Amino acid sequence: MPASETVEARGHLIDSQLMTRICDKVIEHQGQFEIIEFNVGKTNAEFSTARLRITAPGQGELVALLEELMPLGCYMTAETDAQVKKATVDRCVPDDFYSTTNHRTSVRISGEWRGPRHRAFSRQDVTGRESRDRHRRA
């Protein structure tokens, strides 16, 4: 199962070819990267910063890849788990519910990124044993 983490890099990423080396290292490990944010320094004294989402074929491969990215200046960002709440009323969501589109979405629960079991338009994703049992009966 694919595993992902978000990393940041800071420094002279372009002129030192660090960004190229970072991307090459991910590909070398059969991983994928998504550049979430890239700010280029405008002077020789100003550092560039980048935030990348790194995905590897599995958790073990991800850990090994991250260890190889650290000497290239990458460091992990602090990510927090999604806040999971019980619905107070069936088929309703709280006011602060995060809604997404039909694009593939993952949620971090207990330190692990998880995708939905069933993708569908116009519905809420549910977690937990009760919801799994209810979903199987539906």
C-alpha positions in Angstrom: 0.0 0.0 0.0 1.5 3.4 -1.0 2.7 5.6 1.8 3.3 9.4 1.8 4.8 12.2 3.8 5.3 15.9 3.2 8.9 17.2 3.3 10.4 20.7 3.0 13.7 21.8 1.6 15.4 25.2 2.1 18.6 26.5 0.5 20.0 27.2 -2.9 17.8 24.6 -4.5 18.2 25.6 -8.1 21.8 26.8 -8.6 23.2 23.9 -6.5 20.9 21.4 -8.4 19.5 20.2 -5.0 16.0 20.2 -6.4 17.1 18.0 -9.3 18.9 15.6 -7.0 15.9 15.4 -4.7 13.5 14.6 -7.6 16.0 12.1 -9.1 16.3 10.3 -5.7 12.5 9.9 -5.4 12.3 8.4 -9.0 15.3 6.2 -8.3 13.3 4.6 -5.4 10.2 4.1 -7.6 8.5 6.9 -5.7 6.5 9.9 -6.8 6.6 13.5 -5.9 4.2 16.4 -6.0 5.6 19.9 -5.6 3.1 21.6 -3.4 4.8 24.9 -3.0 8.1 26.3 -4.5 9.3 29.8 -3.7 12.5 30.8 -5.5 14.9 33.2 -3.8 15.2 36.4 -5.7 18.8 37.3 -4.7 22.0 35.3 -4.1 21.5 35.8 -0.4 17.9 34.6 -0.4 17.2 30.9 0.0 14.6 29.1 -2.1 12.0 26.9 -0.2 10.0 23.9 -1.4 7.3 21.7 0.0 6.9 18.3 -1.6 4.6 15.4 -1.0 6.7 12.2 -1.4 4.9 8.9 -2.1 6.6 5.5 -2.1 5.3 2.0 -2.8 5.1 1.1 0.9 5.9 2.4 4.4 9.3 0.7 4.5 10.3 2.1 1.2 9.1 5.6 2.3 11.3 5.5 5.4 14.3 4.4 3.4 13.7 7.2 0.8 13.2 9.9 3.5 16.5 8.9 5.1 18.2 9.4 1.7 16.5 12.8 1.2 17.7 14.2 4.5 21.3 14.7 3.5 20.0 16.6 0.5 18.4 19.1 2.9 14.9 17.7 3.2 13.1 17.6 6.5 9.7 16.4 7.4 7.0 18.9 8.2 4.7 18.6 11.2 1.5 17.0 10.1 -1.5 16.3 12.4 -4.2 13.8 12.2 -7.7 14.7 11.0 -10.1 15.5 13.7 -12.7 12.7 13.6 -16.1 13.4 15.3 -19.3 11.4 15.7 -22.2 12.8 13.8 -24.8 14.1 16.1 -27.6 13.4 13.5 -27.6 10.8 10.9 -26.6 12.0 7.4 -25.5 15.4 8.7 -22.1 17.0 9.1 -20.7 19.6 11.5 -20.4 23.2 10.4 -16.6 22.9 10.3 -16.7 19.8 8.1 -14.0 19.8 5.3 -15.6 19.1 2.0 -13.5 18.1 -1.1 -14.2 17.5 -4.7 -14.3 14.4 -6.9 -10.4 14.4 -6.8 -8.7 11.5 -4.9 -8.4 12.6 -1.3 -6.6 11.0 1.7 -7.1 11.6 5.4 -4.5 11.2 8.1 -5.8 9.1 11.0 -3.5 7.7 13.7 -0.4 8.9 11.8 -1.3 7.1 8.6 -2.7 8.5 5.4 -5.8 6.6 4.4 -8.0 6.9 1.3 -11.7 6.2 1.1 -12.8 2.5 0.7 -15.5 3.5 -1.7 -15.4 6.6 -3.9 -18.6 8.3 -4.7 -20.0 11.8 -5.5 -22.2 13.7 -3.0 -21.6 11.7 0.2 -19.6 11.8 3.4 -16.8 9.4 4.1 -17.2 7.5 7.4 -14.6 5.9 9.6 -14.6 3.5 12.5 -16.0 0.0 13.2 -19.7 1.1 13.5 -19.6 2.8 10.1 -17.8 -0.2 8.4 -20.5 -2.6 9.7 -23.3 -0.2 8.7 -21.7 0.2 5.2 -21.5 -3.5 4.7 -25.2 -4.0 5.5 -26.2 -1.2 3.1 
